[in-house]
Amino acid sequence: MNILIVGGDLAGITAFHWIRKIDPLSKVTLLCDTDFPGYIRGLLPEIALGKLEPSFSMIYPKSFLEHVGRARIIRIRNLSEVSVDNGRITVAGEEYSEDWDKILVSTGVRAIEIPEKIVEKNRKVYPLERVEEALLLSEKIQELDTSADIGVLGSFYGLDIAYKLACMGFTVELFFNGSRRVLDDDMFKILKKFLPSKLLFKKIDWSRVMDKKIIIVRGSVKPLIPRIRGLSIGKLGGIRVDNHMKAAQNIFAAGSVTECLDEKTGISFTHLSDNLSILQGVVSALNIEGFNYRVKRIFPLYETPLGERVIFSAGFTSENLAEKGRNIVVARHHFYINDVTNRGNREDVFIKVIADRVTRVIYGVQTICGKEYIHGLHQILTFMANNLFVDDAVLIPPLYIPHLTRLIDPFKATCWGIWRKLLKT
């Protein structure tokens, strides 16, 4: 086959690698707007703060893609200028004529446009969605002293860079616009107890934003859509795909450019998750190669480390579900687990499970935990991805190994709490 991948984000490069695992013969052309194709979005704050070399943010080295994977990489300036029609690629007036058997769109996202009045008054606006942007921000941060006020636009998706800057001594205001909530209010209040005092949460107010020394646009983003005939754009601005990652005849899409529908709730969503991008990349590669693989269930994911803690959310918040009229039941618990690797020091695990009151399907799980509970997050993903119910958590026995694991897992125990509530009613 002759395969075209438009965009070089994590999903596209993951798909390319899996195409090559299955198919060593097909010709693959990669159009990308970065010198670091396949970068991991979650590592961009580390690059911006000078703690990580850009090349280490890539899932595979560029030389590996070209010389081992034999990808033809065409570097372009702007993916929104790409037009594909009847086998012809047009990029900023330059045309490439070929017959494409399959196309994968993996263009990712771009920072949302800032109102003109802010750009005129304060031109120090720094997007943070690509490696090149992280390098520009790194130069600016090195020039600042800790008295500088910094504004971050991005809601929860700007929390990673906002937290790190606050830990360095900067006063940081993280602006929320009311969308992209990943935690319920009660879990959000718990989270704020663990954050630096110099990190403040504010509702977005453009007059207040204008007063900042610099503005970082991290999570307030929109999908970057190329001009390809046949694509269907959803109400959130992403490319609509099914559970095969198919967008149209012989056209697939993967990563943050996609807009997915959760069949359990009827909620459409876009995402900024590296984990979901990898999943969608693998699935799209299998289906490009004709395996007809269908994801059992796909749902929003949010994950970010904050110091020694991890903030994790899978699925939907109570607010999302209430808007859809879902009858839900919730349970929230606080556990202490022993850190075996740190001489038995105690770690906190805050966990909340949201389920349907009638069917008992698990709609969402929110967790604030230490790194010792990472294995538990994997179990949560497994449960939700396989459409398991609260009853399944009750019936499946926990894995218990003396001195290594607890007999009662926080996730299972919280599901037991929901089960008891439903038993009473």
C-alpha positions, -999 to 999 in steps of 0.1 A, spaced: 0 0 0 9 37 -2 1 52 32 0 89 41 3 101 77 -7 137 81 9 150 114 37 138 136 21 137 170 24 107 193 -6 88 179 8 90 143 43 78 151 29 50 173 7 40 143 37 41 120 57 18 143 29 -7 144 24 -6 107 60 -15 102 57 -44 128 30 -59 105 39 -46 71 76 -41 61 67 -34 24 42 -6 22 54 29 14 47 54 42 49 92 39 49 114 70 39 150 68 49 168 100 54 204 114 80 195 139 116 183 141 106 160 169 79 137 155 64 114 182 71 137 211 53 129 244 31 159 254 34 153 291 72 159 289 69 194 274 70 212 309 103 194 316 118 208 284 104 243 291 122 242 325 155 230 310 153 196 328 150 174 297 167 174 263 142 176 235 154 144 218 145 124 250 108 135 246 104 114 215 90 79 216 113 68 188 144 88 174 139 105 141 168 87 126 151 54 136 120 64 117 139 74 86 166 47 83 151 17 101 114 23 95 120 38 61 96 66 65 96 94 39 94 125 62 83 158 46 88 188 70 62 215 65 55 248 83 18 246 90 -4 215 90 -35 236 85 -22 245 50 -23 208 40 -49 199 14 -55 164 2 -79 158 -28 -79 129 -53 -45 117 -44 -28 151 -46 -12 168 -15 -10 205 -17 12 222 9 14 260 7 10 259 -31 35 230 -36 18 198 -50 27 161 -46 7 138 -68 4 102 -57 -23 75 -53 -29 70 -16 -45 38 -4 -50 49 32 -46 82 51 -41 87 88 -47 121 102 -27 127 134 -23 165 134 -28 170 172 -39 204 185 -28 241 184 -31 267 211 -64 287 212 -62 322 198 -58 350 224 -81 381 221 -64 408 201 -65 433 230 -43 411 250 -18 405 222 -15 442 217 -9 450 253 12 419 262 30 402 234 46 377 257 22 349 249 37 314 248 18 283 236 31 250 250 18 222 227 50 214 207 87 209 214 97 240 195 73 260 217 87 245 248 122 256 237 111 292 232 94 292 266 125 278 282 146 308 269 120 332 284 118 315 318 156 317 322 153 355 319 127 359 346 132 364 383 108 348 408 90 381 414 74 378 379 37 370 378 28 342 354 -6 334 340 -14 299 326 -45 294 304 -55 258 303 -77 247 333 -65 213 345 -45 207 314 -22 236 324 -17 223 359 15 205 352 35 236 341 17 258 366 27 235 395 63 233 385 67 271 381 50 276 415 75 251 431 103 273 417 90 303 435 70 321 408 35 334 416 13 316 391 -24 320 384 -41 291 366 -71 303 347 -102 281 343 -128 288 316 -154 264 330 -147 236 305 -125 205 306 -133 196 342 -116 163 352 -123 163 389 -155 167 410 -156 197 434 -149 175 465 -118 159 449 -107 194 436 -107 207 472 -86 178 483 -61 184 455 -57 221 465 -44 210 499 -13 195 483 -5 225 460 21 253 466 6 285 481 19 304 451 -3 285 428 -37 302 426 -68 291 407 -89 318 390 -119 320 367 -108 334 334 -109 372 334 -91 388 304 -84 421 322 -66 401 349 -48 380 323 -34 411 307 -16 421 338 7 391 338 44 392 329 40 363 306 10 341 295 14 304 289 -13 287 268 -11 251 277 -45 233 278 -68 258 262 -64 241 228 -84 232 197 -79 203 172 -57 212 141 -78 201 111 -62 198 76 -83 202 45 -92 166 35 -124 158 17 -148 136 35 -139 144 71 -167 150 95 -161 177 122 -179 173 155 -194 199 177 -162 202 198 -141 209 167 -124 174 164 -126 148 136 -154 124 144 -142 88 145 -158 55 154 -144 28 176 -122 16 147 -106 51 145 -122 55 111 -132 90 99 -142 83 63 -136 58 35 -99 48 37 -93 77 61 -85 72 98 -77 97 126 -59 93 159 -47 113 188 -59 147 201 -73 157 167 -102 132 172 -136 136 187 -149 104 202 -184 93 215 -188 73 246 -216 49 239 -225 44 275 -233 80 282 -237 96 248 -210 122 257 -187 134 230 -152 144 240 -117 154 227 -86 146 247 -51 156 255 -39 123 269 -6 106 258 -21 72 269 -52 76 247 -30 88 218 -9 56 220 -41 34 221 -56 52 192 -24 49 172 -22 12 177 -59 7 168 -57 28 137 -25 9 125 -42 -24 129 -73 -12 109 -52 4 82 -37 -31 78 -71 -47 76 -75 -63 110 -109 -46 116 -101 -42 153 -127 -24 175 -120 -7 208 -145 -21 234 -148 13 251 -130 46 249 -134 73 275 -115 105 285 -83 101 304 -63 127 325 -30 119 342 -3 141 355 24 138 382 27 166 407 58 160 427 54 127 445 17 125 438 -2 115 407 -36 131 397 -56 106 376 -91 107 362 -107 81 339 -142 86 325 -166 114 333 -173 137 362 -206 139 381 -212 172 365 -208 157 330 -232 129 338 -258 151 355 -260 172 323 -269 140 304 -295 131 330 -277 100 343 -289 86 377 -256 81 394 -242 68 428 -208 77 441 -184 67 469 -153 85 480 -127 70 503 -94 79 519 -69 51 523 -34 48 537 -10 23 521 25 15 530 53 24 507 74 -8 506 103 9 488 105 37 513 108 18 546 71 15 552 62 52 550 25 58 548 10 72 515 -24 87 511 -48 75 484 -80 95 478 -103 77 454 -138 84 441 -159 60 420 -190 71 400 -214 45 387 -249 42 373 -274 35 400 -294 11 378 -270 -7 356 -240 -4 380 -216 3 351 -186 24 362 -187 58 346 -157 75 362 -128 71 387 -109 100 402 -77 94 422 -51 115 440 -24 91 451 13 86 456 35 68 431 32 36 451 -4 31 438 5 33 401 -4 -4 398 -39 4 410 -44 29 382 -36 2 357 -63 -20 373 -88 8 371 -81 13 333 -85 -25 328 -119 -25 345 -133 4 326 -118 -5 292 -135 -39 295 -169 -25 304 -168 -41 338 -194 -33 365 -194 -25 402 -205 -61 408 -174 -74 389 -151 -55 413 -169 -71 442 -166 -106 428 -131 -106 414 -107 -115 442 -79 -91 450 -43 -100 443 -26 -104 477 11 -112 482 23 -109 518 45 -78 525 40 -66 489 3 -59 484 -26 -51 506 -55 -75 510 -80 -47 503 -73 -26 472 -86 10 474 -104 8 441 -122 -25 450 -130 -13 484 -146 19 470 -166 -3 446 -178 -23 476 -190 9 492 -211 16 462 -224 -20 461 -235 -17 498 -253 16 490 -272 -1 462 -279 -31 483 -297 -10 509 -319 6 483 
